[in-house]
Amino acid sequence: MPKLKTSKAIAKRFKVSSSGKFLRHKASKSHLLQKKSSKQRRHLSSTCSVDSKDIKNIAMNLPYL
């Protein structure tokens, strides 16, 4: 059986935590930051876990993580 290819675009966007959950960065942190409050920018910097509906698609494209 051939080796499975890892989707590099998905590998750059998601990380796996030590407990096995997929982590992602929050959106809206790239530009137009001057109108956002410091609290909002600080909370956008943190990572959050991926929704349960998306885990199957991400895990299919990351076979070796």
Secondary structure, DSSP 8 states (H G I E B T S, - for coil): -------HHHHHH-EE-TTS-EEEE-SS-SS--TTS-HHHHHHHHSEEE--TTTHHHHHHH-TT-
